């Protein structure tokens, strides 16, 4: 829990900063800090030498920074900095607090559903590059929430999308992040290379399964020597849940 308190403190600070920007108190729009905006800007920069729609240099810088972070420390951005990841986690924990039965997604179905985020990535980039507009706005919870259903949202379609994401998070931990986030799909190959990762001392492990139960991503550290899973955010929930000191630890290794 000590790690969670630290992580949540950082996430609350970032959420506050983004909210401050969204309310118009900053010289930069909150959209300027979205790393996925860097991906959406690439084609315009390549073809015409200019940024698409509302994207700018800061988006590109953010994208490069978070991809570099993924190589160093897997999806740490998702677990320690992303406002939508934070809200998704809070909704997941809220579902448990109010007694909602979690939907258990089997390994095969879980893996198949993760392919949806690649579909979202391809469709979003294809139409953004083709039309020169940020077509994801009406379906992107980050934009929907912090713009207050602003320009580019699609009325009842946007409300329905946000409702599905919210209900999904209550029933399936990290629903949006697992299955629909295009930025998560972009991170995947870099996260697999992540140098800083959770490692398990097999000699100390009792295989109690507490680490797997604590993981919102359905990763099972007790079955791995090194947690190379593409979805690991290094949130350290599994480390805190482990009853054996030094059995799970964060280390730098290839």
C-alpha beads as a LAMMPS data file, in Angstrom:
LAMMPS data file: protein, C-alpha beads

254 atoms
253 bonds

1 atom types
1 bond types

-500.0 500.0 xlo xhi
-500.0 500.0 ylo yhi
-500.0 500.0 zlo zhi

Masses

1 110.0

Atoms # bond

1 1 1 0.000 0.000 0.000
2 1 1 2.912 2.368 0.604
3 1 1 3.824 2.211 -3.063
4 1 1 0.221 2.794 -4.075
5 1 1 0.054 5.909 -1.897
6 1 1 3.144 7.278 -3.645
7 1 1 1.848 6.339 -7.087
8 1 1 -1.582 7.806 -6.425
9 1 1 -0.026 11.024 -5.115
10 1 1 1.860 11.436 -8.390
11 1 1 -1.221 10.565 -10.437
12 1 1 -3.427 13.004 -8.512
13 1 1 -0.868 15.749 -9.118
14 1 1 -0.815 15.008 -12.853
15 1 1 -4.615 14.810 -12.956
16 1 1 -4.758 18.210 -11.268
17 1 1 -2.345 19.728 -13.770
18 1 1 -4.308 18.388 -16.741
19 1 1 -7.573 19.659 -15.219
20 1 1 -5.959 23.072 -14.673
21 1 1 -4.981 23.159 -18.344
22 1 1 -8.389 21.933 -19.470
23 1 1 -10.033 24.817 -17.590
24 1 1 -7.998 27.246 -19.694
25 1 1 -5.510 28.459 -17.076
26 1 1 -2.427 27.383 -19.043
27 1 1 -0.874 28.702 -22.234
28 1 1 -0.945 25.155 -23.609
29 1 1 -4.066 23.108 -24.260
30 1 1 -4.370 19.851 -22.335
31 1 1 -4.291 18.116 -25.749
32 1 1 -0.716 19.297 -26.254
33 1 1 0.436 16.843 -23.574
34 1 1 -1.163 13.782 -25.159
35 1 1 1.589 11.438 -26.435
36 1 1 -0.748 9.845 -28.964
37 1 1 -1.023 13.237 -30.638
38 1 1 2.574 12.689 -31.723
39 1 1 1.536 9.521 -33.555
40 1 1 -1.371 11.349 -35.188
41 1 1 0.951 14.119 -36.367
42 1 1 3.546 11.908 -38.091
43 1 1 1.902 11.598 -41.501
44 1 1 1.257 15.336 -41.805
45 1 1 4.857 16.058 -40.894
46 1 1 6.096 13.496 -43.427
47 1 1 3.822 14.573 -46.290
48 1 1 3.443 18.312 -45.803
49 1 1 5.981 19.266 -43.160
50 1 1 3.263 20.511 -40.821
51 1 1 1.334 19.248 -37.822
52 1 1 -2.175 17.871 -38.249
53 1 1 -5.114 19.757 -36.740
54 1 1 -4.502 20.574 -33.039
55 1 1 -1.255 18.604 -32.682
56 1 1 2.092 20.326 -32.186
57 1 1 5.771 19.904 -31.263
58 1 1 4.920 19.134 -27.640
59 1 1 2.859 16.113 -28.705
60 1 1 5.789 14.794 -30.692
61 1 1 8.188 15.386 -27.806
62 1 1 5.835 13.600 -25.421
63 1 1 5.556 10.632 -27.776
64 1 1 9.320 10.270 -28.105
65 1 1 9.736 10.612 -24.339
66 1 1 7.151 7.982 -23.385
67 1 1 8.376 5.513 -26.013
68 1 1 11.882 5.966 -24.655
69 1 1 10.515 5.408 -21.149
70 1 1 8.852 2.188 -22.334
71 1 1 12.211 0.850 -23.495
72 1 1 13.736 1.682 -20.132
73 1 1 10.859 0.775 -17.794
74 1 1 8.024 -0.866 -19.746
75 1 1 4.583 0.798 -19.477
76 1 1 5.502 2.856 -16.425
77 1 1 3.792 5.850 -18.042
78 1 1 0.456 3.990 -17.951
79 1 1 0.706 3.097 -14.270
80 1 1 2.371 6.222 -12.925
81 1 1 1.383 9.144 -15.171
82 1 1 -1.626 8.525 -17.445
83 1 1 -4.830 10.258 -16.218
84 1 1 -7.075 7.794 -18.055
85 1 1 -5.124 4.843 -16.682
86 1 1 -5.602 6.330 -13.210
87 1 1 -9.348 6.864 -13.667
88 1 1 -9.681 3.349 -15.099
89 1 1 -7.943 1.914 -12.061
90 1 1 -10.149 3.894 -9.678
91 1 1 -13.281 2.645 -11.446
92 1 1 -11.978 -0.912 -11.285
93 1 1 -11.398 -0.621 -7.547
94 1 1 -14.776 1.101 -7.110
95 1 1 -16.486 -1.886 -8.734
96 1 1 -14.906 -4.154 -6.133
97 1 1 -15.772 -1.803 -3.269
98 1 1 -19.470 -1.725 -4.129
99 1 1 -19.581 -5.501 -4.514
100 1 1 -19.879 -5.872 -8.277
101 1 1 -18.882 -9.300 -9.502
102 1 1 -15.841 -9.030 -11.722
103 1 1 -16.093 -10.696 -15.109
104 1 1 -13.316 -13.270 -15.329
105 1 1 -11.770 -13.125 -18.797
106 1 1 -9.988 -16.357 -19.683
107 1 1 -6.418 -16.192 -21.018
108 1 1 -7.372 -17.003 -24.626
109 1 1 -10.257 -14.531 -24.750
110 1 1 -8.162 -11.920 -22.957
111 1 1 -5.421 -12.289 -25.572
112 1 1 -7.919 -12.136 -28.433
113 1 1 -9.638 -9.021 -27.080
114 1 1 -6.289 -7.252 -26.770
115 1 1 -6.112 -7.318 -30.561
116 1 1 -8.897 -4.719 -30.569
117 1 1 -6.465 -2.019 -29.479
118 1 1 -4.434 -2.630 -32.646
119 1 1 -7.615 -2.260 -34.694
120 1 1 -8.351 1.043 -32.914
121 1 1 -4.773 2.191 -33.559
122 1 1 -4.879 1.368 -37.274
123 1 1 -8.341 2.854 -37.850
124 1 1 -7.541 6.027 -35.892
125 1 1 -4.278 6.659 -37.714
126 1 1 -5.702 5.769 -41.154
127 1 1 -8.581 8.227 -40.962
128 1 1 -6.567 10.910 -39.204
129 1 1 -3.920 10.746 -41.930
130 1 1 -6.556 10.599 -44.681
131 1 1 -8.781 13.421 -43.442
132 1 1 -6.267 15.572 -41.583
133 1 1 -8.608 15.643 -38.588
134 1 1 -8.310 14.016 -35.164
135 1 1 -11.089 11.500 -35.806
136 1 1 -10.574 9.789 -32.454
137 1 1 -11.817 12.786 -30.476
138 1 1 -15.409 11.609 -30.268
139 1 1 -14.333 8.243 -28.850
140 1 1 -11.277 9.195 -26.788
141 1 1 -12.055 9.313 -23.041
142 1 1 -9.104 11.660 -22.440
143 1 1 -10.486 14.249 -24.850
144 1 1 -14.136 13.659 -23.964
145 1 1 -13.597 14.147 -20.221
146 1 1 -11.164 17.042 -20.226
147 1 1 -12.813 18.956 -23.076
148 1 1 -16.208 18.641 -21.367
149 1 1 -17.670 17.007 -24.507
150 1 1 -16.156 19.744 -26.653
151 1 1 -15.529 20.212 -30.377
152 1 1 -15.287 16.928 -32.234
153 1 1 -17.507 14.899 -29.921
154 1 1 -20.455 13.104 -31.489
155 1 1 -23.448 13.593 -29.245
156 1 1 -25.173 10.381 -28.153
157 1 1 -22.398 8.287 -29.761
158 1 1 -19.825 9.919 -27.502
159 1 1 -22.041 9.567 -24.414
160 1 1 -22.601 5.893 -25.218
161 1 1 -18.877 5.324 -25.773
162 1 1 -17.961 6.882 -22.441
163 1 1 -20.726 4.921 -20.711
164 1 1 -19.500 1.617 -22.129
165 1 1 -15.938 2.400 -21.059
166 1 1 -17.068 3.325 -17.529
167 1 1 -19.242 0.221 -17.078
168 1 1 -16.532 -1.928 -18.622
169 1 1 -14.024 -0.628 -16.072
170 1 1 -16.360 -1.522 -13.205
171 1 1 -16.672 -5.111 -14.421
172 1 1 -13.282 -5.820 -16.023
173 1 1 -10.169 -4.236 -14.467
174 1 1 -8.482 -1.725 -16.822
175 1 1 -11.088 -2.439 -19.524
176 1 1 -10.220 0.494 -21.809
177 1 1 -6.476 0.196 -21.264
178 1 1 -6.470 -3.556 -21.923
179 1 1 -8.618 -3.675 -25.024
180 1 1 -9.128 -0.260 -26.625
181 1 1 -6.234 2.118 -25.923
182 1 1 -4.295 2.880 -29.131
183 1 1 -1.414 4.375 -27.151
184 1 1 -1.092 1.072 -25.286
185 1 1 -0.869 -0.698 -28.648
186 1 1 1.889 1.706 -29.694
187 1 1 3.799 0.924 -26.490
188 1 1 3.609 -2.864 -26.838
189 1 1 6.780 -3.669 -28.830
190 1 1 8.811 -1.195 -26.768
191 1 1 7.432 -2.503 -23.476
192 1 1 8.582 -6.034 -24.317
193 1 1 12.128 -4.633 -24.438
194 1 1 11.768 -2.851 -21.094
195 1 1 14.993 -3.025 -19.119
196 1 1 13.567 -2.296 -15.661
197 1 1 11.096 -5.025 -14.760
198 1 1 9.747 -7.172 -11.930
199 1 1 11.810 -10.295 -11.212
200 1 1 10.847 -13.299 -9.063
201 1 1 13.187 -15.250 -6.802
202 1 1 11.940 -18.793 -7.437
203 1 1 13.732 -20.129 -4.354
204 1 1 11.758 -17.822 -2.068
205 1 1 8.421 -18.045 -3.884
206 1 1 5.669 -20.064 -2.182
207 1 1 3.409 -19.818 -5.270
208 1 1 0.597 -18.473 -3.078
209 1 1 -0.798 -16.472 -5.997
210 1 1 -1.240 -13.216 -4.071
211 1 1 0.780 -11.324 -6.689
212 1 1 -1.476 -12.530 -9.501
213 1 1 -4.601 -11.616 -7.548
214 1 1 -3.260 -8.089 -6.999
215 1 1 -2.550 -7.473 -10.689
216 1 1 -5.294 -5.541 -12.469
217 1 1 -3.894 -6.695 -15.816
218 1 1 -4.299 -10.425 -15.040
219 1 1 -0.534 -10.979 -15.216
220 1 1 0.754 -13.919 -13.145
221 1 1 4.229 -13.070 -11.777
222 1 1 4.284 -16.333 -9.790
223 1 1 4.632 -18.193 -13.100
224 1 1 7.516 -16.077 -14.421
225 1 1 11.156 -15.532 -13.626
226 1 1 11.026 -12.077 -15.175
227 1 1 7.802 -10.198 -15.916
228 1 1 8.265 -9.423 -19.598
229 1 1 4.529 -9.153 -20.255
230 1 1 3.820 -6.225 -22.575
231 1 1 1.088 -4.900 -20.274
232 1 1 3.110 -4.636 -17.069
233 1 1 3.143 -1.034 -15.826
234 1 1 5.621 -1.563 -12.984
235 1 1 2.915 -0.372 -10.590
236 1 1 4.445 -2.676 -7.913
237 1 1 1.050 -3.860 -6.661
238 1 1 2.329 -7.433 -6.957
239 1 1 5.472 -6.610 -4.980
240 1 1 3.437 -5.080 -2.165
241 1 1 1.032 -8.046 -2.150
242 1 1 3.777 -10.647 -1.903
243 1 1 4.035 -11.995 1.682
244 1 1 7.695 -13.005 1.253
245 1 1 10.323 -10.286 1.520
246 1 1 12.539 -9.895 -1.565
247 1 1 10.709 -12.576 -3.509
248 1 1 9.531 -10.012 -6.061
249 1 1 11.681 -6.991 -6.793
250 1 1 12.233 -4.335 -9.423
251 1 1 15.512 -4.862 -11.261
252 1 1 17.326 -3.755 -14.397
253 1 1 18.127 -6.634 -16.740
254 1 1 17.817 -7.706 -20.351

Bonds

1 1 1 2
2 1 2 3
3 1 3 4
4 1 4 5
5 1 5 6
6 1 6 7
7 1 7 8
8 1 8 9
9 1 9 10
10 1 10 11
11 1 11 12
12 1 12 13
13 1 13 14
14 1 14 15
15 1 15 16
16 1 16 17
17 1 17 18
18 1 18 19
19 1 19 20
20 1 20 21
21 1 21 22
22 1 22 23
23 1 23 24
24 1 24 25
25 1 25 26
26 1 26 27
27 1 27 28
28 1 28 29
29 1 29 30
30 1 30 31
31 1 31 32
32 1 32 33
33 1 33 34
34 1 34 35
35 1 35 36
36 1 36 37
37 1 37 38
38 1 38 39
39 1 39 40
40 1 40 41
41 1 41 42
42 1 42 43
43 1 43 44
44 1 44 45
45 1 45 46
46 1 46 47
47 1 47 48
48 1 48 49
49 1 49 50
50 1 50 51
51 1 51 52
52 1 52 53
53 1 53 54
54 1 54 55
55 1 55 56
56 1 56 57
57 1 57 58
58 1 58 59
59 1 59 60
60 1 60 61
61 1 61 62
62 1 62 63
63 1 63 64
64 1 64 65
65 1 65 66
66 1 66 67
67 1 67 68
68 1 68 69
69 1 69 70
70 1 70 71
71 1 71 72
72 1 72 73
73 1 73 74
74 1 74 75
75 1 75 76
76 1 76 77
77 1 77 78
78 1 78 79
79 1 79 80
80 1 80 81
81 1 81 82
82 1 82 83
83 1 83 84
84 1 84 85
85 1 85 86
86 1 86 87
87 1 87 88
88 1 88 89
89 1 89 90
90 1 90 91
91 1 91 92
92 1 92 93
93 1 93 94
94 1 94 95
95 1 95 96
96 1 96 97
97 1 97 98
98 1 98 99
99 1 99 100
100 1 100 101
101 1 101 102
102 1 102 103
103 1 103 104
104 1 104 105
105 1 105 106
106 1 106 107
107 1 107 108
108 1 108 109
109 1 109 110
110 1 110 111
111 1 111 112
112 1 112 113
113 1 113 114
114 1 114 115
115 1 115 116
116 1 116 117
117 1 117 118
118 1 118 119
119 1 119 120
120 1 120 121
121 1 121 122
122 1 122 123
123 1 123 124
124 1 124 125
125 1 125 126
126 1 126 127
127 1 127 128
128 1 128 129
129 1 129 130
130 1 130 131
131 1 131 132
132 1 132 133
133 1 133 134
134 1 134 135
135 1 135 136
136 1 136 137
137 1 137 138
138 1 138 139
139 1 139 140
140 1 140 141
141 1 141 142
142 1 142 143
143 1 143 144
144 1 144 145
145 1 145 146
146 1 146 147
147 1 147 148
148 1 148 149
149 1 149 150
150 1 150 151
151 1 151 152
152 1 152 153
153 1 153 154
154 1 154 155
155 1 155 156
156 1 156 157
157 1 157 158
158 1 158 159
159 1 159 160
160 1 160 161
161 1 161 162
162 1 162 163
163 1 163 164
164 1 164 165
165 1 165 166
166 1 166 167
167 1 167 168
168 1 168 169
169 1 169 170
170 1 170 171
171 1 171 172
172 1 172 173
173 1 173 174
174 1 174 175
175 1 175 176
176 1 176 177
177 1 177 178
178 1 178 179
179 1 179 180
180 1 180 181
181 1 181 182
182 1 182 183
183 1 183 184
184 1 184 185
185 1 185 186
186 1 186 187
187 1 187 188
188 1 188 189
189 1 189 190
190 1 190 191
191 1 191 192
192 1 192 193
193 1 193 194
194 1 194 195
195 1 195 196
196 1 196 197
197 1 197 198
198 1 198 199
199 1 199 200
200 1 200 201
201 1 201 202
202 1 202 203
203 1 203 204
204 1 204 205
205 1 205 206
206 1 206 207
207 1 207 208
208 1 208 209
209 1 209 210
210 1 210 211
211 1 211 212
212 1 212 213
213 1 213 214
214 1 214 215
215 1 215 216
216 1 216 217
217 1 217 218
218 1 218 219
219 1 219 220
220 1 220 221
221 1 221 222
222 1 222 223
223 1 223 224
224 1 224 225
225 1 225 226
226 1 226 227
227 1 227 228
228 1 228 229
229 1 229 230
230 1 230 231
231 1 231 232
232 1 232 233
233 1 233 234
234 1 234 235
235 1 235 236
236 1 236 237
237 1 237 238
238 1 238 239
239 1 239 240
240 1 240 241
241 1 241 242
242 1 242 243
243 1 243 244
244 1 244 245
245 1 245 246
246 1 246 247
247 1 247 248
248 1 248 249
249 1 249 250
250 1 250 251
251 1 251 252
252 1 252 253
253 1 253 254
